[in-house]
Amino acid sequence: MLILSRKVNEKIMIGEEISISIIDIRGDQVRIGVDAPKTVKVFRREVFDAIRAENKAASESTPVFPEFDFGAKRESL
């Protein structure tokens, strides 16, 4: 893990297209801004973990499909 020290209004670059800006520091909280292309998804870790867990659960579940009746008439016995 790379550990960097930054002050308010200083940035960290990730590659050429992603920058992390230090917006504010208050006590033990740091507000950051992320500037990245729209194709790059940026999530807080807890949200990322929740999405990942939901996707895993969905992939492991058995899909349930209701019977479809596409207008076909059934013959009575």
C-alpha positions, 0 to 999 in steps of 0.5 A: 500500500502506498501512503501519501500525505496531502494538505487541503487543495492538494491532489493525487493522480492515479494514471493520467485520467483520475485525480483525488483532491483533498477538499476538507479536513475536520478532526478525524474526517477527510473530505475527498473529491474524485475526478474520473471518466464516467466509465470508471465506477467509484464507490465507497468501500461499504457500498462496493461490498454490498453490491458485490454481495448482492451480485454473488447472491443473485448469481447463486440463486435459482431464477423463477420464471412464471408460466407465460401464456402468449395468447394461445388458447388451451383446449378444454378436455 
